[in-house]
């Protein structure tokens, strides 16, 4: 087994000796590596790859703040992989929570998915599509989109959290969109 230090390990050791240039170069190399690997991971997780730069910066900050926890007698890359995994997971959770709070849908799209009451045939389609939804999703769509209730009021009425109502609404909209495309 080769016990020689990798370039990144040498740079971390140099940082501990006060070599700011070596540390800066290390962070630059890690950032370039992350910018190549993260977009594909985000895409597979259903997150917009445009979030890459923000996540790279969060990882670099995490690495900087936790650099003292690296044991120089152990390999650097597995330690770095742990920091990356933790920060990436944290960012994906945050982005998923944010996405659940905001339905990226215009009112015109919602009207198209549900149907409009001014067109009786579309209203029938809307009722048919709403009837296809699971009961919880049907309740949430009815309260928010048809009755015009707020998320807070709907959550209280259905004895759920606001986040659960948002997630349910988002899932129902996705399902309604699928139904409207198949009609």
N, C-alpha and C positions, 0 to 999 in steps of 0.2 A: 504494500500500500504506500502510495506517495504522500508523505507528510509535508511537502512544501506548501507554502502559503500561496493562495491565489492573489492576483493583482488587487482585487477588492479587499481581501483581508489585509494585505500590505498597506493599502490606503487607510483602512480603519486604524491600523496600528500607528501609522504616521500621524493620523488625526489625534491620537492619544498623546503623541509626543509634541503636539502643537503645530503640526504642519497643515495650515489652513488651505494651501494650494492643493495638496493631495486630497484633502477632504472635499473641496469644491469640485475637483475633477471626478471623484468618486460619485458624488451626488449627480453630476451631469451624466455620467455613464449609466447610472441606475435609472435616471429619468428617461433617457433615450430607450433603454430596454423596456421600461414600463409602457411608454408610448406605443411601442410595437405590439406588446402582448395584451394590453388591457382592452382595446376596442373589440376584439373578437370575443373576449370573455363577457363584456357587457352586452354585446349583441345576442349571445347565447342565453343570457339571463333576461332578455327583453328590455334592456335599458339602452337608451340612446347613446351610441358611441361618442357623441359630442361632449359627453360628461367626462371624457377621458382626462383632459387637462386638470380639471378640478380634483379628480381622484388622485392623479399623479402628485399634485401638490400636497394633498392630505397625507399621502403615503410618505412623501419626503419629510414633511413636518413630524409625522409619527416616528420615522426613523431617527431624525435628529433628536427628538425628545427622549427616545429610548436607547440611544446609542450606548449609554453607560451599562445597559443590561447585557450587551454582547460579551460572552466569555471568550477571550482571545485564545484559549486553549482548544476551542471547538471551531468547526467550520463556520464561515460567515454566511454562506448562501442559504443554508437551512434556517438560520436565525432571521435573515432578511425575508425569506419566504413566509415565515410566520407573521412578521410585521405586515407584509403586503396582504396576506390572506385576511388578517384581522381588519385592516383598514378598508380593504375592498368590500368585505362583508358588511362592515359598518356603513359604508357609503351606499351600497345597494339597498340596504334596509331603509336608510334615510330617504333615498330617491323613491323607493316603492311607497313609503308613507306619504311623501309629497304628491306622488302621482295619484294615490287613492283619494287625496283631498280635493284634487282638481280634475274634474272630468273635462278632457280636452275635446269638447264637442260644442259646436255652435247650435244655437236654438233652431236654425233652419234644418240642420241634420237631425235633431231630435224630432222635429215636426215630421220630417220625411220618414223616420223610423217608426214613429207611433202612428202617423196618419193625421190628417186634419179633419176636423168636424165639419168643415164647409163642403167636403166631398163625401157623400154618403158611402160610396164604395170604399174609399180610403179609411173611413171610420170603421167600417166592418172589418177591413184588413187589420186595422190597429187593434180592435177588440180581439180578433182571432190571435194576433201575435202576442198580445198581453196575456191571453189565456194559456199560451204555451209556456209562459214563465213559471218557475217554481213559486209556490205561495209567498215565500219571504221576499223574493225579487218583485213579484207582482205588487205586494203591499207597498214597497218602497217607491217603485215607479209611480204608482197611483198617487201616493201622498206627495211626492216631490214634483212630478211632471204634470200631473192632471189636476190635483187639488191645489198645487202651488205652495205647499207647506215648506217651512225651512227645514234644514237638516236637523237642527236642534229639536224643533217641535216633533218631527218624525221620530227621532231617536227616543224622545221621552214617551211618545205615544206607543211605540213598539217595544219599549223597555230594552233598548240596545244602545251601544255607544255611538257617538257621532261618526267615529272612524268606521265602525261596522256598517252603518247606513251608507256612507260614501263608497265603501268597497262593494257592497251589495248593489248599489245603484250603477256603479261602473260596470260590474259584471252583467247586470241586466241590460244595459245599453249595448254592450258588445253582443249579447245574444239577440237583442232586437235588431241590431244592424244586420246580423247574419240572416235573421228571418226575413227582413225587408228585401234583401238581395235575392233571396230564393223565391220570392213571390213574383 
